[in-house]
Structures are given as structure tokens and as C-alpha cells.
Amino acid sequence: MNTLKSMKLGLAGLAIGLTAAIPANAEKLTLSSSGGQVAQLMQGVFTGPFTKETGIEVEYLATTDRASAIKAMVLAGNTIWDVTELNAIEYATASLSGWLEPLDWAVIDPNNMLPDSAKLGDAGIAATYSNILAIRTDKGAAPGSWAEFWDVENFPGPRSLQNQPFDNLEFALQADGVAKEDLYTVLSTPEGVDRAFAKLDEIKPHVVAWWTTGAQPIQMLADGEVHYTSAFNGRLTKMAAEGQPVQIVWNGGAVKPSYVAVPKGAPNRATADKFLTFMLTSPERAAGFASYAPYPFFTKGLYDLLPTEKGIILPTHPDNLAQQFVSNDLYWGANYNELNERWQDWVLE
């Protein structure tokens, strides 16, 4: 999860009074996650209320490089974490290496509060953001899809894309007519990868900048240096709220997940399942999280509890989610090195 710059100053107060007295022999849970404001948010919305409701003490560990830590624990046969947050790279590494426990979703989500897309075999999808098409609305006709982004005759103007193969290959295939449901089936073949790069060849002469940080496309849009670009939704939402002539195009966007999982050999497995149920399947807690940070969960009923104007700008809102695909981090974990080498050669040609 990224630093939550929009978090309200009163967040720390959420946790006050939530920790109940814990008997010495009570169940315990060790949770590995991020520090700083994320830790405050987790305490206020999840770990504090979990302890109050269940009596289970949570030891919260602010950690980095979690994949390496899980590897060391698993290889040593001494896993001390029960639940861990994972970013995309960490999840792909741990999953493909077999360092995560399989999850029984009939136990964790008995009431089916999560869509199937958020329930993976060894992880649950938690917070999300999106990489979307961002446009200036005062520069003539505005593209409404990646196919129109590629259509430089009817939608002229300077463009920008991220300097990475992921998302761009998916965007290119959509521009070439591939349905979002079929993206990774096509990309799983050499012919599909060649097709994506061939489509990228068409747009490359019209890309004036290849951005590397999330702030760059926003600044280029603000300055009018580009009219259309890929960008992260949270930054663009803030820009629009400040009155600038910009708009998110959800059509064809990439939903970018973060994950929660149980490391192989977790000492308190049943307790871990209880916490995953508590964290992922409550619309009330999901709404509480989204009220402080624009990185919503998939939990059903979340948007019934948020003001319409708040919900409609978030990536997992049903109207927005239906237009996007969820990034397949296992695909990228298995193929990134090879595709990034090809990308770096291609972008320098």
C-alpha cells in the first residue's frame, strides 16, 4: 500500500480505547504490514476492533521486503507471521515459490461477500488502485478507450505512457480489439506478446514522454505538455477536485491489487482465517477504510455505505470495476524479467 496522503488527521484517535484486557493464555495473531499512516489505519479499522470483538491480541509488525522474510522463515521451518500484507511483486514471488498457505474461502468467506476475482487460491485481494487513461477535457475530442488513444487522426495531441511493459501490453491489446477477459490468454502466447508490441509500434512515435513516477503524468497534464496519458486514479481525482480540466476514463483501466496471505507454516492458522474474515468480508470495515484512503476493497455492500460522490470516484465501484481488468500479478511475476528486457530494448530503438 502506498503512503496515504489523504488520510485525515483524526485517524490516530480511531484506535483509542479499542484494546481490551487480554488474558495471558489468549489466542494471538502476528500481522506483518506497513508502517506509518498505514499502521495507524490498520489499527483503527481492523486490528483494534478485531481484538475488542474477539479478545485475540494482535502483534503488528511494520515490515519491508516481506517476500525475502517469508522465504527465510519457510526455509528455516520457523514461520512466526500468521498473516501478511503483500504488494504485487511480493505476492507473485511468494506464490510462485510456494511460500503461502492455500486458503479455504468457504471458511473465510462463508457468506460470499467477496467476488471470485478477489479470492485467489493463496491470497485475498485487499486495497486497490487503478492505472487508467487520463485526459485533458479542454483539448478537443477526448478519447474514451485505448482504441481511441491509439487513434491519432481523430484524437490528435501529445501522449504519454509509463516506461514499463506491464499494463502497456494489456492496453495495446485492448486497442487492437482483445476483450479484457482474454488479455492474459493472449499474452500467454508468443504470438500474443508479438501482437502487443506490434500495436505499441503504432503509438510509439506519438508518445512524447515515458513516465517513471506517479507524479509525472499528473504534472504533464497540468502543464498541457500531454493531452492524454496513463496515470494512477488517486492523483487524478485530486487534480480534478482542484478544478483542473481533467477526467478519468475507466474503460480499459488496470486494477492494481494489494494482497493479504498466510505464510507457509503459520503457527496460528485458525486465528489467521478469523482475521481474514474480519478484514475482508465486512462492508462496514471496508467503508471505514475507504473513508480515509482512496484504495478500496472488493467487499460487497461497501458502496451502499459511502456517499455517492465518494464512491463513484473509486476503482472498485461497480460502474468503474465493470469497465476494467484486474492486473494478473502471477503472470507478471513469471514473465516480467523476459518482457522487461524486451521492453527496454524496444523503447530505446
C-alpha positions as YAML, in Angstrom:
chain: A
units: angstrom
residues:
- id: 1
  name: MET
  ca: [0.00, 0.00, 0.00]
- id: 2
  name: ASN
  ca: [1.33, 3.47, -0.76]
- id: 3
  name: THR
  ca: [1.53, 6.27, 1.80]
- id: 4
  name: LEU
  ca: [-1.98, 7.59, 2.40]
- id: 5
  name: LYS
  ca: [-1.53, 11.30, 1.94]
- id: 6
  name: SER
  ca: [-5.25, 11.98, 2.06]
- id: 7
  name: MET
  ca: [-5.73, 10.37, 5.47]
- id: 8
  name: LYS
  ca: [-7.50, 12.62, 7.95]
- id: 9
  name: LEU
  ca: [-5.58, 13.92, 10.95]
- id: 10
  name: GLY
  ca: [-8.04, 12.33, 13.34]
- id: 11
  name: LEU
  ca: [-7.11, 8.81, 12.28]
- id: 12
  name: ALA
  ca: [-4.95, 8.10, 15.30]
- id: 13
  name: GLY
  ca: [-7.97, 8.64, 17.50]
- id: 14
  name: LEU
  ca: [-9.75, 5.66, 15.95]
- id: 15
  name: ALA
  ca: [-7.64, 3.27, 17.97]
- id: 16
  name: ILE
  ca: [-8.20, 4.89, 21.36]
- id: 17
  name: GLY
  ca: [-9.97, 2.58, 23.74]
- id: 18
  name: LEU
  ca: [-10.16, -0.34, 21.31]
- id: 19
  name: THR
  ca: [-7.72, -2.69, 23.06]
- id: 20
  name: ALA
  ca: [-9.42, -4.86, 25.64]
- id: 21
  name: ALA
  ca: [-7.65, -6.59, 28.52]
- id: 22
  name: ILE
  ca: [-6.08, -9.79, 27.14]
- id: 23
  name: PRO
  ca: [-5.74, -12.88, 29.33]
- id: 24
  name: ALA
  ca: [-2.24, -14.36, 29.41]
- id: 25
  name: ASN
  ca: [-3.37, -17.55, 27.67]
- id: 26
  name: ALA
  ca: [-5.47, -15.83, 24.98]
- id: 27
  name: GLU
  ca: [-5.16, -16.51, 21.26]
- id: 28
  name: LYS
  ca: [-2.65, -14.29, 19.48]
- id: 29
  name: LEU
  ca: [-2.06, -13.20, 15.91]
- id: 30
  name: THR
  ca: [1.12, -11.82, 14.38]
- id: 31
  name: LEU
  ca: [0.45, -9.50, 11.44]
- id: 32
  name: SER
  ca: [3.11, -8.18, 9.07]
- id: 33
  name: SER
  ca: [2.19, -4.98, 7.25]
- id: 34
  name: SER
  ca: [3.40, -1.47, 6.50]
- id: 35
  name: GLY
  ca: [4.36, 1.23, 8.97]
- id: 36
  name: GLY
  ca: [3.49, 4.90, 9.29]
- id: 37
  name: GLN
  ca: [0.00, 6.01, 8.39]
- id: 38
  name: VAL
  ca: [-0.90, 2.55, 7.10]
- id: 39
  name: ALA
  ca: [-0.22, 1.15, 10.57]
- id: 40
  name: GLN
  ca: [-2.49, 3.79, 12.11]
- id: 41
  name: LEU
  ca: [-5.23, 2.97, 9.63]
- id: 42
  name: MET
  ca: [-4.91, -0.77, 10.19]
- id: 43
  name: GLN
  ca: [-5.07, -0.28, 13.97]
- id: 44
  name: GLY
  ca: [-8.08, 1.97, 13.78]
- id: 45
  name: VAL
  ca: [-10.15, 0.00, 11.29]
- id: 46
  name: PHE
  ca: [-9.01, -3.61, 11.65]
- id: 47
  name: THR
  ca: [-6.62, -4.78, 14.37]
- id: 48
  name: GLY
  ca: [-8.02, -2.74, 17.26]
- id: 49
  name: PRO
  ca: [-11.67, -3.68, 16.57]
- id: 50
  name: PHE
  ca: [-10.63, -7.30, 15.96]
- id: 51
  name: THR
  ca: [-9.06, -7.51, 19.41]
- id: 52
  name: LYS
  ca: [-12.03, -5.79, 21.03]
- id: 53
  name: GLU
  ca: [-14.53, -8.13, 19.35]
- id: 54
  name: THR
  ca: [-12.66, -11.44, 19.68]
- id: 55
  name: GLY
  ca: [-10.24, -10.96, 22.56]
- id: 56
  name: ILE
  ca: [-7.39, -12.03, 20.26]
- id: 57
  name: GLU
  ca: [-4.26, -9.96, 20.73]
- id: 58
  name: VAL
  ca: [-2.61, -8.74, 17.51]
- id: 59
  name: GLU
  ca: [1.14, -8.18, 17.35]
- id: 60
  name: TYR
  ca: [1.60, -5.70, 14.50]
- id: 61
  name: LEU
  ca: [4.99, -5.79, 12.76]
- id: 62
  name: ALA
  ca: [5.84, -2.91, 10.41]
- id: 63
  name: THR
  ca: [7.97, -4.67, 7.79]
- id: 64
  name: THR
  ca: [9.54, -4.27, 4.37]
- id: 65
  name: ASP
  ca: [10.83, -6.79, 1.81]
- id: 66
  name: ARG
  ca: [8.27, -9.29, 3.04]
- id: 67
  name: ALA
  ca: [8.94, -11.87, 0.33]
- id: 68
  name: SER
  ca: [12.54, -12.28, 1.48]
- id: 69
  name: ALA
  ca: [11.45, -12.55, 5.10]
- id: 70
  name: ILE
  ca: [8.86, -15.22, 4.24]
- id: 71
  name: LYS
  ca: [11.45, -17.16, 2.27]
- id: 72
  name: ALA
  ca: [13.85, -17.14, 5.21]
- id: 73
  name: MET
  ca: [11.16, -18.29, 7.64]
- id: 74
  name: VAL
  ca: [9.88, -21.05, 5.38]
- id: 75
  name: LEU
  ca: [13.35, -22.40, 4.59]
- id: 76
  name: ALA
  ca: [14.25, -22.36, 8.27]
- id: 77
  name: GLY
  ca: [10.98, -24.07, 9.22]
- id: 78
  name: ASN
  ca: [10.30, -21.29, 11.70]
- id: 79
  name: THR
  ca: [7.41, -19.13, 10.48]
- id: 80
  name: ILE
  ca: [6.37, -16.53, 13.05]
- id: 81
  name: TRP
  ca: [3.90, -14.48, 10.99]
- id: 82
  name: ASP
  ca: [0.26, -15.56, 10.82]
- id: 83
  name: VAL
  ca: [-0.96, -13.02, 8.23]
- id: 84
  name: THR
  ca: [0.99, -10.72, 5.96]
- id: 85
  name: GLU
  ca: [0.21, -7.90, 3.58]
- id: 86
  name: LEU
  ca: [1.95, -8.27, 0.21]
- id: 87
  name: ASN
  ca: [2.42, -5.91, -2.70]
- id: 88
  name: ALA
  ca: [2.24, -7.18, -6.27]
- id: 89
  name: ILE
  ca: [5.89, -8.22, -6.58]
- id: 90
  name: GLU
  ca: [5.97, -9.79, -3.11]
- id: 91
  name: TYR
  ca: [2.81, -11.76, -3.78]
- id: 92
  name: ALA
  ca: [3.96, -13.05, -7.16]
- id: 93
  name: THR
  ca: [7.32, -14.08, -5.72]
- id: 94
  name: ALA
  ca: [5.86, -15.83, -2.68]
- id: 95
  name: SER
  ca: [3.04, -17.51, -4.55]
- id: 96
  name: LEU
  ca: [5.14, -18.83, -7.43]
- id: 97
  name: SER
  ca: [7.71, -20.09, -4.92]
- id: 98
  name: GLY
  ca: [5.13, -21.97, -2.86]
- id: 99
  name: TRP
  ca: [5.67, -19.96, 0.33]
- id: 100
  name: LEU
  ca: [1.96, -19.31, 1.02]
- id: 101
  name: GLU
  ca: [-0.74, -21.48, 2.55]
- id: 102
  name: PRO
  ca: [-3.80, -22.37, 0.46]
- id: 103
  name: LEU
  ca: [-6.92, -20.54, 1.62]
- id: 104
  name: ASP
  ca: [-10.31, -22.15, 2.23]
- id: 105
  name: TRP
  ca: [-12.73, -19.48, 1.13]
- id: 106
  name: ALA
  ca: [-15.73, -21.49, 2.35]
- id: 107
  name: VAL
  ca: [-14.31, -20.88, 5.83]
- id: 108
  name: ILE
  ca: [-13.05, -17.33, 5.33]
- id: 109
  name: ASP
  ca: [-15.99, -16.01, 3.28]
- id: 110
  name: PRO
  ca: [-18.97, -18.26, 4.06]
- id: 111
  name: ASN
  ca: [-21.47, -15.54, 3.10]
- id: 112
  name: ASN
  ca: [-19.79, -14.85, -0.26]
- id: 113
  name: MET
  ca: [-19.08, -11.20, 0.48]
- id: 114
  name: LEU
  ca: [-16.19, -11.12, -1.99]
- id: 115
  name: PRO
  ca: [-16.33, -11.66, -5.76]
- id: 116
  name: ASP
  ca: [-14.40, -14.61, -7.13]
- id: 117
  name: SER
  ca: [-11.81, -12.24, -8.62]
- id: 118
  name: ALA
  ca: [-10.76, -11.18, -5.11]
- id: 119
  name: LYS
  ca: [-10.43, -14.75, -3.77]
- id: 120
  name: LEU
  ca: [-7.22, -16.33, -5.01]
- id: 121
  name: GLY
  ca: [-6.02, -19.78, -4.10]
- id: 122
  name: ASP
  ca: [-3.41, -18.47, -1.67]
- id: 123
  name: ALA
  ca: [-4.32, -14.81, -1.05]
- id: 124
  name: GLY
  ca: [-7.15, -12.34, -0.81]
- id: 125
  name: ILE
  ca: [-7.17, -9.01, -2.61]
- id: 126
  name: ALA
  ca: [-7.32, -6.11, -0.17]
- id: 127
  name: ALA
  ca: [-6.66, -2.47, -1.09]
- id: 128
  name: THR
  ca: [-6.60, -1.42, -4.75]
- id: 129
  name: TYR
  ca: [-5.84, 1.45, -7.08]
- id: 130
  name: SER
  ca: [-6.04, 1.73, -10.86]
- id: 131
  name: ASN
  ca: [-3.81, 2.67, -13.77]
- id: 132
  name: ILE
  ca: [-6.22, 4.42, -16.10]
- id: 133
  name: LEU
  ca: [-6.43, 6.64, -19.17]
- id: 134
  name: ALA
  ca: [-6.34, 10.29, -18.07]
- id: 135
  name: ILE
  ca: [-7.34, 13.09, -20.42]
- id: 136
  name: ARG
  ca: [-7.45, 16.85, -20.64]
- id: 137
  name: THR
  ca: [-11.03, 17.80, -21.37]
- id: 138
  name: ASP
  ca: [-10.18, 21.16, -22.97]
- id: 139
  name: LYS
  ca: [-8.11, 19.87, -25.89]
- id: 140
  name: GLY
  ca: [-10.77, 18.90, -28.40]
- id: 141
  name: ALA
  ca: [-12.28, 15.45, -28.80]
- id: 142
  name: ALA
  ca: [-11.46, 13.22, -25.84]
- id: 143
  name: PRO
  ca: [-10.70, 9.51, -26.30]
- id: 144
  name: GLY
  ca: [-12.93, 7.15, -24.37]
- id: 145
  name: SER
  ca: [-10.93, 3.95, -24.79]
- id: 146
  name: TRP
  ca: [-7.45, 2.68, -25.55]
- id: 147
  name: ALA
  ca: [-8.52, 2.13, -29.16]
- id: 148
  name: GLU
  ca: [-9.23, 5.86, -29.39]
- id: 149
  name: PHE
  ca: [-5.98, 6.69, -27.57]
- id: 150
  name: TRP
  ca: [-4.28, 4.87, -30.46]
- id: 151
  name: ASP
  ca: [-6.39, 6.79, -33.00]
- id: 152
  name: VAL
  ca: [-4.14, 9.79, -33.53]
- id: 153
  name: GLU
  ca: [-6.08, 11.10, -36.54]
- id: 154
  name: ASN
  ca: [-9.39, 11.59, -34.78]
- id: 155
  name: PHE
  ca: [-7.82, 12.32, -31.39]
- id: 156
  name: PRO
  ca: [-4.67, 14.32, -32.11]
- id: 157
  name: GLY
  ca: [-2.33, 15.53, -29.40]
- id: 158
  name: PRO
  ca: [0.78, 14.55, -27.44]
- id: 159
  name: ARG
  ca: [0.61, 11.39, -25.38]
- id: 160
  name: SER
  ca: [2.47, 9.72, -22.54]
- id: 161
  name: LEU
  ca: [2.73, 6.16, -21.17]
- id: 162
  name: GLN
  ca: [4.59, 4.54, -18.30]
- id: 163
  name: ASN
  ca: [8.08, 3.23, -19.03]
- id: 164
  name: GLN
  ca: [7.21, -0.36, -18.09]
- id: 165
  name: PRO
  ca: [5.88, -3.36, -20.03]
- id: 166
  name: PHE
  ca: [3.13, -4.16, -17.54]
- id: 167
  name: ASP
  ca: [-0.23, -2.51, -18.26]
- id: 168
  name: ASN
  ca: [1.07, -1.17, -21.58]
- id: 169
  name: LEU
  ca: [0.91, -4.61, -23.19]
- id: 170
  name: GLU
  ca: [-2.64, -5.02, -21.90]
- id: 171
  name: PHE
  ca: [-3.59, -1.52, -23.08]
- id: 172
  name: ALA
  ca: [-2.13, -2.24, -26.53]
- id: 173
  name: LEU
  ca: [-4.05, -5.49, -26.90]
- id: 174
  name: GLN
  ca: [-7.29, -3.76, -25.95]
- id: 175
  name: ALA
  ca: [-6.54, -1.12, -28.56]
- id: 176
  name: ASP
  ca: [-6.13, -4.00, -31.02]
- id: 177
  name: GLY
  ca: [-9.56, -5.41, -30.19]
- id: 178
  name: VAL
  ca: [-8.82, -8.00, -27.49]
- id: 179
  name: ALA
  ca: [-11.54, -8.24, -24.83]
- id: 180
  name: LYS
  ca: [-10.35, -7.56, -21.29]
- id: 181
  name: GLU
  ca: [-11.40, -11.08, -20.25]
- id: 182
  name: ASP
  ca: [-8.99, -12.55, -22.83]
- id: 183
  name: LEU
  ca: [-5.93, -10.40, -22.21]
- id: 184
  name: TYR
  ca: [-3.82, -12.91, -20.31]
- id: 185
  name: THR
  ca: [-4.87, -15.81, -22.51]
- id: 186
  name: VAL
  ca: [-3.49, -13.86, -25.47]
- id: 187
  name: LEU
  ca: [-0.40, -12.67, -23.59]
- id: 188
  name: SER
  ca: [0.39, -16.24, -22.56]
- id: 189
  name: THR
  ca: [1.40, -17.00, -26.16]
- id: 190
  name: PRO
  ca: [4.47, -15.69, -28.03]
- id: 191
  name: GLU
  ca: [2.15, -14.56, -30.80]
- id: 192
  name: GLY
  ca: [0.12, -12.52, -28.31]
- id: 193
  name: VAL
  ca: [3.20, -10.76, -26.96]
- id: 194
  name: ASP
  ca: [4.33, -10.01, -30.52]
- id: 195
  name: ARG
  ca: [0.86, -8.65, -31.26]
- id: 196
  name: ALA
  ca: [1.07, -6.28, -28.27]
- id: 197
  name: PHE
  ca: [4.48, -4.97, -29.26]
- id: 198
  name: ALA
  ca: [3.36, -4.54, -32.88]
- id: 199
  name: LYS
  ca: [0.47, -2.40, -31.66]
- id: 200
  name: LEU
  ca: [2.83, -0.41, -29.45]
- id: 201
  name: ASP
  ca: [4.94, 0.27, -32.56]
- id: 202
  name: GLU
  ca: [1.97, 2.23, -33.92]
- id: 203
  name: ILE
  ca: [1.67, 4.60, -30.97]
- id: 204
  name: LYS
  ca: [5.35, 4.97, -30.12]
- id: 205
  name: PRO
  ca: [6.02, 7.96, -32.47]
- id: 206
  name: HIS
  ca: [3.24, 9.89, -30.71]
- id: 207
  name: VAL
  ca: [4.43, 9.27, -27.15]
- id: 208
  name: VAL
  ca: [6.39, 12.38, -26.12]
- id: 209
  name: ALA
  ca: [7.37, 11.08, -22.67]
- id: 210
  name: TRP
  ca: [7.69, 7.76, -20.88]
- id: 211
  name: TRP
  ca: [6.91, 8.42, -17.24]
- id: 212
  name: THR
  ca: [8.54, 6.61, -14.33]
- id: 213
  name: THR
  ca: [6.87, 8.12, -11.24]
- id: 214
  name: GLY
  ca: [3.20, 8.65, -10.49]
- id: 215
  name: ALA
  ca: [3.61, 12.42, -10.21]
- id: 216
  name: GLN
  ca: [4.99, 12.86, -13.73]
- id: 217
  name: PRO
  ca: [1.84, 12.28, -15.84]
- id: 218
  name: ILE
  ca: [-0.17, 14.49, -13.50]
- id: 219
  name: GLN
  ca: [2.31, 17.33, -13.88]
- id: 220
  name: MET
  ca: [2.43, 16.90, -17.64]
- id: 221
  name: LEU
  ca: [-1.36, 17.05, -17.82]
- id: 222
  name: ALA
  ca: [-1.43, 20.14, -15.61]
- id: 223
  name: ASP
  ca: [1.17, 21.88, -17.77]
- id: 224
  name: GLY
  ca: [-0.57, 20.86, -21.02]
- id: 225
  name: GLU
  ca: [2.58, 19.03, -22.10]
- id: 226
  name: VAL
  ca: [0.43, 16.00, -22.88]
- id: 227
  name: HIS
  ca: [-3.28, 15.72, -23.61]
- id: 228
  name: TYR
  ca: [-3.69, 12.01, -22.88]
- id: 229
  name: THR
  ca: [-1.72, 9.68, -20.64]
- id: 230
  name: SER
  ca: [-1.91, 6.65, -18.44]
- id: 231
  name: ALA
  ca: [-1.93, 7.64, -14.75]
- id: 232
  name: PHE
  ca: [-2.92, 6.48, -11.28]
- id: 233
  name: ASN
  ca: [-6.51, 7.26, -10.38]
- id: 234
  name: GLY
  ca: [-5.93, 8.75, -6.92]
- id: 235
  name: ARG
  ca: [-3.69, 11.54, -8.13]
- id: 236
  name: LEU
  ca: [-6.02, 12.39, -11.00]
- id: 237
  name: THR
  ca: [-9.04, 12.53, -8.68]
- id: 238
  name: LYS
  ca: [-7.25, 15.08, -6.52]
- id: 239
  name: MET
  ca: [-6.36, 17.11, -9.61]
- id: 240
  name: ALA
  ca: [-9.97, 17.14, -10.80]
- id: 241
  name: ALA
  ca: [-11.17, 18.15, -7.32]
- id: 242
  name: GLU
  ca: [-8.90, 21.18, -7.56]
- id: 243
  name: GLY
  ca: [-10.84, 22.31, -10.62]
- id: 244
  name: GLN
  ca: [-8.42, 21.34, -13.37]
- id: 245
  name: PRO
  ca: [-9.92, 20.19, -16.72]
- id: 246
  name: VAL
  ca: [-9.05, 16.51, -16.41]
- id: 247
  name: GLN
  ca: [-11.05, 13.29, -16.40]
- id: 248
  name: ILE
  ca: [-10.61, 9.60, -15.66]
- id: 249
  name: VAL
  ca: [-11.52, 7.12, -18.38]
- id: 250
  name: TRP
  ca: [-12.21, 3.88, -16.50]
- id: 251
  name: ASN
  ca: [-12.75, 1.95, -19.72]
- id: 252
  name: GLY
  ca: [-9.83, -0.47, -20.11]
- id: 253
  name: GLY
  ca: [-8.14, 0.52, -16.85]
- id: 254
  name: ALA
  ca: [-5.93, -1.84, -14.84]
- id: 255
  name: VAL
  ca: [-7.00, -2.51, -11.27]
- id: 256
  name: LYS
  ca: [-3.81, -2.93, -9.22]
- id: 257
  name: PRO
  ca: [-4.27, -5.11, -6.12]
- id: 258
  name: SER
  ca: [-2.52, -5.49, -2.83]
- id: 259
  name: TYR
  ca: [-2.87, -8.82, -1.05]
- id: 260
  name: VAL
  ca: [-3.20, -10.47, 2.33]
- id: 261
  name: ALA
  ca: [-1.98, -14.03, 2.77]
- id: 262
  name: VAL
  ca: [-0.93, -16.68, 5.28]
- id: 263
  name: PRO
  ca: [2.77, -17.67, 5.11]
- id: 264
  name: LYS
  ca: [3.56, -21.37, 4.86]
- id: 265
  name: GLY
  ca: [3.74, -22.87, 8.36]
- id: 266
  name: ALA
  ca: [1.93, -20.01, 10.12]
- id: 267
  name: PRO
  ca: [1.65, -21.00, 13.79]
- id: 268
  name: ASN
  ca: [-1.94, -19.83, 14.36]
- id: 269
  name: ARG
  ca: [-3.73, -20.84, 11.19]
- id: 270
  name: ALA
  ca: [-7.30, -20.89, 12.52]
- id: 271
  name: THR
  ca: [-6.77, -17.44, 14.04]
- id: 272
  name: ALA
  ca: [-5.37, -16.21, 10.73]
- id: 273
  name: ASP
  ca: [-8.55, -17.31, 8.98]
- id: 274
  name: LYS
  ca: [-10.63, -15.45, 11.57]
- id: 275
  name: PHE
  ca: [-8.68, -12.27, 10.93]
- id: 276
  name: LEU
  ca: [-9.00, -12.58, 7.14]
- id: 277
  name: THR
  ca: [-12.76, -12.95, 7.57]
- id: 278
  name: PHE
  ca: [-12.83, -9.88, 9.80]
- id: 279
  name: MET
  ca: [-10.67, -7.79, 7.49]
- id: 280
  name: LEU
  ca: [-12.03, -8.69, 4.07]
- id: 281
  name: THR
  ca: [-15.71, -9.54, 4.36]
- id: 282
  name: SER
  ca: [-17.28, -6.66, 6.31]
- id: 283
  name: PRO
  ca: [-18.73, -3.83, 4.20]
- id: 284
  name: GLU
  ca: [-18.72, -1.59, 7.28]
- id: 285
  name: ARG
  ca: [-15.00, -2.00, 7.81]
- id: 286
  name: ALA
  ca: [-14.31, -1.72, 4.08]
- id: 287
  name: ALA
  ca: [-16.25, 1.57, 4.05]
- id: 288
  name: GLY
  ca: [-14.31, 2.77, 7.08]
- id: 289
  name: PHE
  ca: [-11.04, 2.06, 5.30]
- id: 290
  name: ALA
  ca: [-12.17, 3.76, 2.07]
- id: 291
  name: SER
  ca: [-13.34, 6.80, 4.04]
- id: 292
  name: TYR
  ca: [-9.74, 7.50, 4.99]
- id: 293
  name: ALA
  ca: [-7.84, 6.20, 1.95]
- id: 294
  name: PRO
  ca: [-8.83, 6.06, -1.75]
- id: 295
  name: TYR
  ca: [-7.71, 2.43, -2.06]
- id: 296
  name: PRO
  ca: [-10.94, 0.42, -1.73]
- id: 297
  name: PHE
  ca: [-11.52, -3.28, -1.16]
- id: 298
  name: PHE
  ca: [-13.79, -5.51, -3.27]
- id: 299
  name: THR
  ca: [-16.20, -6.21, -0.39]
- id: 300
  name: LYS
  ca: [-19.83, -6.37, -1.49]
- id: 301
  name: GLY
  ca: [-22.02, -3.69, 0.07]
- id: 302
  name: LEU
  ca: [-19.13, -1.26, 0.51]
- id: 303
  name: TYR
  ca: [-20.65, 1.34, -1.78]
- id: 304
  name: ASP
  ca: [-24.02, 1.23, -0.07]
- id: 305
  name: LEU
  ca: [-22.27, 2.77, 2.93]
- id: 306
  name: LEU
  ca: [-20.34, 5.53, 1.17]
- id: 307
  name: PRO
  ca: [-21.75, 8.82, -0.14]
- id: 308
  name: THR
  ca: [-22.39, 8.55, -3.88]
- id: 309
  name: GLU
  ca: [-19.90, 11.32, -4.68]
- id: 310
  name: LYS
  ca: [-17.22, 9.47, -2.72]
- id: 311
  name: GLY
  ca: [-17.91, 6.03, -4.15]
- id: 312
  name: ILE
  ca: [-18.18, 6.93, -7.82]
- id: 313
  name: ILE
  ca: [-14.54, 8.10, -7.95]
- id: 314
  name: LEU
  ca: [-13.12, 4.81, -6.57]
- id: 315
  name: PRO
  ca: [-11.80, 1.98, -8.76]
- id: 316
  name: THR
  ca: [-13.89, -0.88, -7.33]
- id: 317
  name: HIS
  ca: [-17.21, 0.95, -7.61]
- id: 318
  name: PRO
  ca: [-19.39, -1.43, -9.66]
- id: 319
  name: ASP
  ca: [-19.76, 1.05, -12.52]
- id: 320
  name: ASN
  ca: [-16.00, 1.51, -12.73]
- id: 321
  name: LEU
  ca: [-14.92, -2.05, -12.00]
- id: 322
  name: ALA
  ca: [-17.09, -3.44, -14.80]
- id: 323
  name: GLN
  ca: [-15.03, -1.48, -17.33]
- id: 324
  name: GLN
  ca: [-11.60, -2.59, -16.09]
- id: 325
  name: PHE
  ca: [-9.46, -5.71, -15.81]
- id: 326
  name: VAL
  ca: [-7.63, -6.87, -12.69]
- id: 327
  name: SER
  ca: [-3.87, -6.99, -13.20]
- id: 328
  name: ASN
  ca: [-2.62, -10.59, -13.17]
- id: 329
  name: ASP
  ca: [0.44, -10.34, -10.94]
- id: 330
  name: LEU
  ca: [1.20, -14.05, -11.20]
- id: 331
  name: TYR
  ca: [1.56, -13.61, -14.96]
- id: 332
  name: TRP
  ca: [3.91, -10.69, -14.46]
- id: 333
  name: GLY
  ca: [5.83, -12.46, -11.72]
- id: 334
  name: ALA
  ca: [6.55, -15.34, -14.09]
- id: 335
  name: ASN
  ca: [7.26, -13.24, -17.18]
- id: 336
  name: TYR
  ca: [8.45, -9.80, -16.07]
- id: 337
  name: ASN
  ca: [12.20, -10.27, -16.46]
- id: 338
  name: GLU
  ca: [11.94, -11.53, -20.03]
- id: 339
  name: LEU
  ca: [9.34, -8.95, -21.06]
- id: 340
  name: ASN
  ca: [11.12, -6.08, -19.36]
- id: 341
  name: GLU
  ca: [14.33, -6.92, -21.22]
- id: 342
  name: ARG
  ca: [12.41, -6.84, -24.49]
- id: 343
  name: TRP
  ca: [10.68, -3.61, -23.41]
- id: 344
  name: GLN
  ca: [13.95, -1.83, -22.62]
- id: 345
  name: ASP
  ca: [15.35, -2.80, -26.00]
- id: 346
  name: TRP
  ca: [12.13, -1.70, -27.73]
- id: 347
  name: VAL
  ca: [11.78, 1.65, -26.03]
- id: 348
  name: LEU
  ca: [15.37, 2.57, -26.98]
- id: 349
  name: GLU
  ca: [15.01, 1.59, -30.65]
...
